[in-house]
Amino acid sequence: MKIDQLTFTRFLAAISIVIFHYGGKSFPFNNDRIAYIFKGADVGVSYFFILSGFVMIIAYGNKSIVVAKDYFRNRFVRIYPVYFLALFVMFVLQIRTKNLDLSGLFLNVLMIQSWIPGKELSVNSPGWSLSVEFLFYAIFPLMFNKFFKTESLKKNSFLIVLFWIISQVFFQLLFVFYGGSELDITKDVLKYNPLMHLNEFLIGNLAGLFFIQHLQEKKGNYDLVILILAGLVILALKFSLGLNFHNGLLAVLFVPLIICLSLNNGYITKLFQKKSLVFLGEISFGIYILQHPVYSLISSYTVNKYFQINDTAIVFFSRLVVLLVVSSVVYIYIEKPMQNKIKVKRKIVVLS
C-alpha cells in the first residue's frame, strides 16, 4: 500500500530542515513573525522517524512475516547508494581543505556515528539521522515477527505508549538538568543517540498497526482537522513552554496528522497527490542527505566571489535550486534504477 499524499510531506519536512540549517538569516525566514517556525524546524527529523515507523507497517502489515534477508537488501538499496555518494563528496572536500576525519568517515560508512559522542555530526552532519534509522531497520523484522504479528494490538499499544511516555519524561528531565551542560558529550547523547529516538519509530509502528486494523476504511474529508493539527504544531513551536521537541514529544500531533492525511480524500489530498508534488516527495531523501555536500560545494563565499551576489536570500535560493536539481538527477539516475532493479529481482524470485 502506498499513500501518495504522505510522500509530499517528506518534502515539506526536508525543505524545512534545509531552511533550519542554511536559510535562517535569509528573507523571508528571518522575519520575526515566522522565524520561530524555522528555528524549530529540526522537529522535521522527528516527523521523519515517526512517519518511517508508520510507513514500514503500511508496507509490511498485510504480510505474515518479514523475511530479514529481503528486508535488509531493500533497505540497503533504498538508502545506502545516495548516503554513500554524499559521504564521498564530503570526503573529497575534506581532502581539499586538508581537514580529513578518518575516524568519522569510518563510523559514517558503517552508519554508527550517532552512537559515538562527538562524532554524530562528523563528515556529513545530516547523516546522524540515518545512523539512528539504522537501529530502527535492524530491529524491525524482530519486532514485526515476534510482537506485532503475535501479540494483540491492545498489548502492543500498552507497551509502546508506556515506553513513549517513559522516554519523554526521561528525556525532558535530563534535558532540563543537563541540556545546558558545558559537557558536549551530554548534549550529544541526549540529542543524537539512537536509543533516545526509538520511541518515535515505535509510536509510528503503533499508529500503522492501528490504521491497518481499525481505520483504513474510514476515509473522508479531513481537511479541516489537518489544518488544525498543522496549526497546533506551529503553535507548539511558538509556545514551547520550555519543552524540547527533538525526541518525539510532538508525536501527540504528528501521529493524528499522519493518520488524517492517510484517510483524507479532501482538497489537501488531491493537491498533495499531484505528480509534481509526489515527485518532490520522492526526491526528499536526496534533498535531506545531500544538503550539506551541495551547500559546502557551493558556499556563500563562492557565490559572492564568482557571481557578485551578496543578497542572502538570493544566495540561499540559488543554492536551494542547485540542491533540488542535484537531488532530482540522483533520484532519476541512481535511486529509481536501483529500486526498480530490486523489484525485478523480486518478481523473478516469485515466478521461479
Residue, then its C-alpha position, 0 to 999 in steps of 0.5 A: m500500500k502506498i499513500d501518495q499524499l504522505t510522500f509530499t510531506r517528506f518534502l515539506a519536512a526536508i525543505s524545512i530542515v534545509i531552511f533550519h540549517y542554511g536559510g535562517k538569516s535569509f528573507p523571508f525566514n528571518n522575519d520575526r513573525i515566522a522565524y520561530i517556525f524555522k528555528g524549530a524546524d529540526v522537529g522535521v527529523s522527528y516527523f521523519f522517524i515517526l512517519s518511517g515507523f508508520v510507513m514500514i507497517i503500511a508496507y509490511g502489515n498485510k504480510s505474515i512475516v518479514v523475511a530479514k534477508d529481503y528486508f535488509r537488501n531493500r533497505f540497503v538499496r533504498i538508502y545506502p547508494v545516495y548516503f554513500l555518494a554524499l559521504f564521498v563528496m564530503f570526503v573529497l572536500q575534506i581532502r581539499t581543505k586538508n581537514l580529513d576525519l578518518s575516524g568519522l568517515f569510518l563510523n559514517v560508512l558503517m552508519i554508527q556515528s550517532w552512537i559515538p559522542g562527538k562524532e554524530l555530526s562528523v563528515n556529513s552532519p545530516g547523516w546522524s539521522l540515518s545512523v539512528e534509522f539504522l537501529f530502527y531497520a535492524i530491529f524491525p523484522l524482530m519486532f514485526n515477527k515476534f510482537f506485532k504479528t503475535e501479540s494483540l494490538k491492545k498489548n502492543s499499544f500498552l507497551i509502546v505508549l508506556f515506553w513513549i511516555i517513559s522516554q519523554v519524561f526521561f528525556q525532558l528531565l535530563f534535558v532540563f538538568y543537563g541540556g545546558s551542560e558545558l559537557d558536549i558529550t551530554k548534549d550529544v547523547l541526549k540529542y543524537n543517540p539512537l536509543m533516545h529516538l526509538n520511541e518515535f519509530l515505535i509510536g509510528n509502528l503503533a499508529g500503522l498497526f492501528f490504521i491497518q486494523h481499525l481505520q483504513e476504511k474510514k476515509g473522508n474529508y479531513d481537511l479541516v482537522i489537518l489544518i488544525l493539527a498543522g496549526l497546533v504544531i506551529l503553535a507548539l513551536k511558538f509556545s514551547l513552554g520550555l519543552n524540547f521537541h527533538n525526541g518525539l514529544l510532538a508525536v501527540l500531533f504528528v501521529p493524528l496528522i499522519i493518520c488524517l492525511s492517510l484517510n483524507n480524500g479532501y482538497i489537501t489530498k488531491l493537491f498533495q497527490k499531484k505528480s509534481l508534488v509526489f515527485l518532490g516527495e520522492i526526491s526528499f531523501g536526496i534533498y535531506i542527505l545531500q544538503h550539506p555536500v551541495y551547500s559546502l560545494i557551493s558556499s556563500y563565499t563562492v557565490n559572492k566571489y564568482f557571481q557578485i551576489n551578496d543578497t542572502a536570500i538570493v544566495f540561499f535560493s540559488r543554492l536551494v535550486v542547485l540542491l533540488v536539481v542535484s537531488s532530482v538527477v540522483y533520484i532519476y539516475i541512481e535511486k529509481p534504477m536501483q529500486n526498480k532493479i530490486k523489484v525485478k529481482r523480486k518478481i523473478v524470485v516469485l515466478s521461479 
